[in-house]
């Protein structure tokens, strides 16, 4: 443990000398100030481990000095002991309101002084260790996130090459091999979407993903998304349908983000529906909101997991782990980026309905 630094503040030199006489033999490093302004300057330049602060001083009293120290992020966690000849209850209450951590009454008892200082410095050092650990943890987390993004970016390049070559090969008539090729293509598309979701989640967490809004009919997004998901769904004897009213209002959205949100929700519904299942996409609007629902006939989601599934890597606990746990996180963040909200309504054994609402028009920014 480093030698603790104690800042002694008192306008009377004899009081400062007395405290130095008590503290220096105990191996404390003592620095001194003879008024409040000088004390604040010293504390700001080199924050001490503890401050012994006289209350009755000219220009700036101890209460004001204490409050200033506690309002400064650089010194807010430095323990302040108010040293005073005042014994009134109101004076102590005023000290507590100013942020004082403890009080010593003049004349100062040496044993009491040293005991309280040891206790407060122990707490201060524990706080410093905790803060240091937190900073180190944040640095490790930042390094991990940067590394993850680098890896994801590097995965994207070879995967793009694989996708392109599979598409080229698929241009020829391959007979029975075509089914295997189609399955490989769907797997590539799924992996590509997962990588893109992870990249966009990172951007949204950092506030770096900008929406590209346009006013459009929802059917312009729903129709191609349903066509995309219907192909693998039909291979598993499942059906994807959509029901959109003719009077549905036009809505201001980022086409790509909402398309991928719908695609994620429908793929999730297909995955968790049994053979013969039906996935239904519907929409409605009120005066200022668009509501979209994706309903399935699957096994449903236990109530205790209905919030968790939207968390990063959050999944319903099942015997067999499926998926990355990123798709619904992406959906939540994409909808929240539109100033909307998303949730699920589900009953075990009766299926689930994922619902999101977004404003028809973007909020007015000043």
BELWOFEN-V291982 format. One record per run of one state. SS is the DSSP state (~ for helix, > for strand, _ for the rest). FROM is the first residue (numbers start at 1). TO is the last residue. Records with the same first field share a line. If there is no record, write none. Layout:
SS->FROM-TO + FROM-TO
//
This chain:
_->1-4 + 10-12 + 27-28 + 34-35 + 46-49 + 55-61 + 72-78 + 85-88 + 99-101 + 106-109 + 170-176 + 206-212 + 217-218 + 236-238 + 245-250 + 272-277 + 286-288 + 296-302 + 306-307 + 311-326 + 338-340 + 348-350 + 360-366
>->5-9 + 29-33 + 50-54 + 79-84 + 102-105 + 213-216 + 239-244 + 251-254 + 278-285 + 289-295 + 341-347 + 351-359
~->13-26 + 36-45 + 62-71 + 89-98 + 110-169 + 177-205 + 219-235 + 255-271 + 303-305 + 308-310 + 327-337
//
